[in-house]
Amino acid sequence: MPAELPDLLRQHLQAAVEEMEREIRDQVPEYAGDGRGEYALRVERTVSDTVAFFVDSVDHPDADARHLTELYMHLGELEARQGRGLEALQNAMRVSSQIACRRFIKDAYRLGWSRETLGRLTDSLFMLLARVADAAAQGYAREQGQLATEREQRRERLRDALVAEPSPGHEAITELAVAARWDPPRSVGLVALPAGAPAGARILPPAVLAAWDAPVPYLVVPDPEGPGQDRLWPALRRIGTAAIGPTVPLTQGAVSLRWARHALTLVERGLLPAGGPVRCAEHIAPLATLAAEELVGATAGAVLGPLLDLAPARRQPLAETLLTYLQSGDNAVVAAERLHIHEQTVRYRLRRITELTGGRFTDLDGRLDLMLMLSWLVRSGRAEESA
């Protein structure tokens, strides 16, 4: 480059910077207006520093650009932190480069620069712009990764608070939700999952909070009975076995999770169907029996004694028939249809039960207790065990 070129450029440096700043404000809406804010002013200062560095690099090609690249990395970080893309910054750089090239061409004609000089100037300019644009992209990506990590940590703290017992309270949960950018719903439902859910099944709506690494993995589903859950249920079917706890207020997530895990236990024991989601609300009796299983087992002899004394081959059909008859509203015809046997077989078994118990099981008092006992006897397999 001609030896006098850097000094010639410096003579017009301030005018070039002012033109660039003016054009940026006119062409890039994010930096327009009088109240542009600290970030817009920072961009303008960075443009000034960039032009100054470029002029110095013409005189000293080996000039250290670390300070300038750090400035652009910081600008990229600020864009990510503000939730914006890099488009505005890239547009500002484009406008600046256009003005610089326009001024180079004008000076080349005015001062008689050679084509080689003009080419080397523009090449140096675009190399510098590519370098700082890469620095801005690196800063943006780094900050995005950090923000994603922080947001995930906030979501984890919120998720843990939603299932904590005792609950930290509605106000504390709301504060955590705001920090995690999660809209607090009126209610939640917890879904208990078996370990090792397939990776593809982990693609869930953003509002669902997941604990995949918990000993018993679970999901926190906002407003599970409300609209907008069409995407969730297909995902649960992809997972396979899942237990959906009752829908509860925001501060009672631990209740929903506890019952969802109880239901998952019943699935694992073969007492509820596997291979798909089951809802606690549809299996109240077996869940209630599970919760009182120790009590039921200890008192079964006193309530079901005559039946328990029978051999398994005789005990099982009588217990199943009596349970189905009671569930059918004491209707032998309906019970027979449900059991796929003849009506007379149902009536015969009921007479046999009356003979064994002296008619005790026909009393209305204690009928709910009896049904729970029979359900436990049939579902648990005790009706088929050896006497």
N, C-alpha and C positions, 0 to 999 in steps of 0.2 A: 504494500500500500504506500502511496506517497507520504513522505515524512510530515508534510504539513496538514494532512487530512484530520488527525485527531483535534488539532487546534481549531480547524474550520468547523468541525462538528460541535465543539464546545461553545463556539460563539452563538450557535442557534439552539443549544440544549434547552434552555428555559422556555423558549418559544415553542419548541416541539412538545415539551411536557405539558404546557398549558393547552395546546391544541388537542393533545390526546385526552386530557382530563375533560375538556369541554365536549369532545365528540363521544366519549364514554357516557357522560351524563345524558347526552341527547339520544344515543342509540341503544343504551342498555337500561331498560326501565328500572331494574333493581337499584341503580345508582343515581336515579334522577331526583330532582326536587331539591329544595333548600335543606330539608331535614333528613339528609341522607344517612346520618348516623355514623357511629365510630367505624363500623366495618367498611363503609364506602370510602371514608377518608383514609382508612388503612390501605385500601386498594390503590387509591391515588398516590399515596406515599410510596407504595411498592412500585408503581409505574415509574415514578421519578427515579427511584433507586435503580430500576432496571435500565432505564435510558442512560443514566450516569455510568453504570457498570459497562454497558455496551460500548460507550465512547472510550472508556478507559481500556477496554479489551482490544480496541483497534490499535492502541499504542502499545499495549502489553498483552499479547495473545495468551500468555500463560497465567493471567490473573486468576486468583483463587475465587471460585464462584460459590463456595460453601455458604457464605452469609446470605447470598441471594436465594439459593435453593432452599435454605431454611425458612426464609420469609414466605416463599410460595408453599412450602409444606404446611406452614402455620395457617396460611389462607385456606388451603384445602381442608385442614382440621376444623376451622371455623365454619366453613360451609356445611360440613357434615353435622357439626354440633347444632347448627340452626335448622337442621332438617331439610336443607336445600340440596340440589344437585350442583354440578360444576359448570352448568351451562352459562350462568351469568359471568363467572370469572373467565371462562373460555371466550365468550363474546367480547369481553373487555380486552383480552389479549389480541383477539383478531382485529378489533378496531385500531389498537395501538400499532400493530404490524402494518396495517394498510396505510396509516398516516406516515409511518417511518419510510416505507417504500416510496410513497408519493413524494416525500421530501427528498429522498435520495435521487430519484429520477429528475426532479426539478433542479437540484444542485448539480447533477451530472451535466445537464445541458448548459447551465449557467456558468459553471466553472471549467467545463471542458474535461471532465473525468473520462478516462478510458472505459471501454466496455468491460475490460477485465476488472478494473477497480470497482465498478458498480456491481458486477457479479459477485465479487468476493465480499462486498459489504452486505448484500442481500443474503448470501449464503451464511455469513456469520450471524446475521440477525435471526434467521430461521433456525439455525442450530441452537442459539441461545433460547429462543422461545420454546423449542421442543424440550430442552433440558428443564426449564422452569415449569412447563406444563406437566412433565413427568413427575417433578417434585410435588406439585399441587395434587396430582392424582394419588401419589404415595401417601401424602398427609391425609387426604380424604379417606382412603381405604383403611389406613391405620386407625383413624378416629372412629370410623364406622364399626370396625371390629371391636374397639374398646366400648363403644356405646352399646353394641349388641350384647357384649359380655355383661355390662352393668345392668342392662334391661333384663337379661335372663336372671341375674342374681336377684333383682327386685321382684321378678315374677315368682322365683323360688321362695323368697321370704313371705310374699303374699299367700302363696299356696300353702305353706306350712302354717301360717296364721289361721287360714280358713278351716283347717282340720285340728287346730290346737284345742286341748281340753284341760282347763277351762278356756273359753274363747277370750281373746284380748278385748273384745267389745266392738260394737259397730263403728265407732269413731276411729279407732286404731286401724281397723280393716280398711275403712274408706281412705285413710291417709296412705296406707301401703298401696292401695289400688291406684290412687292418683299418681304416686311415684312410679308405678309399673305401667302406667298408661293403659289401665284395664278398667272398663266401665263397670262400676259395682252394680250387680243385678239385684232384684228383689229376693231371689231365691237361688239355691244351688242344689245340684244332685251329684253325689259321688259315685264313681264307677270303679269297682275293684276288678283287677285283671290278674290272670295267671302270669308268672314270670316268663320272659322270653317271647314277648309279642313280636310278630314279624315286622321287619323294618318298614315295609310299605304301608303297614297299618298305622304307623306313627304320624302319618300326614293327617292332621286334624285342623279344624277351624282355629284361627289365632286366639280366640277368646277362651279356648279350653286350656286349663293349666294341667300339666302332666308331671307325674313322679315315676318315671320309668325305672329308676334305680332303687326304689324302695323295696324292702323285703316282700311286700305284697304291692305291686305297682297299682297306681290309681290315677283317675282323672277327676278334675273339678270342672263340672259343666254348669255354666250360668244359665238360669231359667230353662231347665230341661223340658218343661212342659210348654214353654212359650214358642212363638214362631221363630223361624230361622234355624232350626236344628236339623234341617233335611240333610245337611252334609255330614252330621255326626253319626247317625245311625248306620249308614252304609260302611263308615270306617269301623264301627264296632263289630259289624258282621264280618269284616275282613280279619279282625283280630281273632274272632272265634268266640271262645268262652269268655263271658263277662257278666258281672253282676251289678245291676243298677240300683243304688240305694234310694230311699224315699226322698222326695223333694222337700227341702227344709229352708227356713230363713237363713240369711247370710251368716249369722253367728252360730249356726248349729251344724256346720259341716261335719264335725266329729260324729254326730249321731248318724248321719247318712252313711259315712264311711264305715262305721262299726257294723251296721246292718248289711251293707254291701259285702263286707268281708264274711259275715255269717252266711250269707247266701252263697258266696263262693265256696265256703267250706262244705255246704250241702251238695253243691255241684260236684266237688271233688270226691265226695263220699257216694256219689251216684244217686242221691236222693232228690236232685233237681236235674233237669235236662242240660246236657253239655253241648258244646258246638256252636253256641250263639248267645246273645245277651238274654238274661233273665231279669225280670223286675221284681224287687222285693214286694211291691204293692200287690202283686198277683200271687204271692206265696206266703201269706200271713201265718197260716196254721203251721206249716213245717218250721218256719222261723221261730214262732213262739214256742214250739215244742223243743227246738234246739236250745233256746235260751234257758228253758227249764228242764233240760234233759236229765240232769242229775236227780232232780226232784221227781220227775216222771218215772225214771227207772226205779227209784227207791220205793215209790208208792204203787207201782203197777200191780204188784202181787195182791195188795189189799183191794184194789178196784176190779182187776181182771182175773182174780185168782182162779175161778172155775175154768176159764178159757186157757190160762197158762198151764193148767194141770194136764191138758190134753197133749197127745202126741203131735209133733209138728205137722204131719200130713193132714190131721183133722183140725188143728188149731187155725192154720192159715186161711182156709176157705171160709170158716165161720167168722173170723175177725174181719176179713175183707168184705164179706157180705153184710155184716152188721154196720160197718162204717159206711158203705155205699148206701145202704137203706136209710140211715140217719141223714146222710148228705142229700138224699133224694126226697126229703120231706116225708119220711115214713111211707113212701109209695113203692110197693113191691114191683109194680110193672116197670117203672122207670129204673129201679135198681137192677132188674133183670136185663134191661136193654144195655145199661152201662157195663154190666159184668159179662154180657154175651152168653147168658144162660137162660133156662126156662124159668118162667114166673113161679111155677110150682117148686122148683129147686130152691128159689129164694125163700118161699114160705116154709118149706121143710126145714131149712137151716135156721130160720128165725124161731120155729117151734123148738128145735133142738137147743138153741141158746136159752130159751125161756125155761126149758126143763133143767138145764145146768145151773141157772142162776136164780131160779124161783121167780122169774119175772122181774128181777131187780132192774134190768136194763131198759125196761119199758117206762120207767118213771121219768117225768119231765125234769125233776130236780137233778142237777149234776150232769145233764146231758152234754153240755159243752166240755166239761172235764172228761167225760167218757169218750167223746169224739177225738180229743187231743191224745188220750191214751191209745185209742185204736189206731190213730194216724201214726203215732210213734211206733206201735207194734208192727204195723204193716210196712211203713216206709223204712224203718231201720233194719228190716229183715229178721227181727226177733220172732215174728210169727212163724218163720221157717226154721228157726234154730232148734237144736235138740232140747227136749224137755229136761 
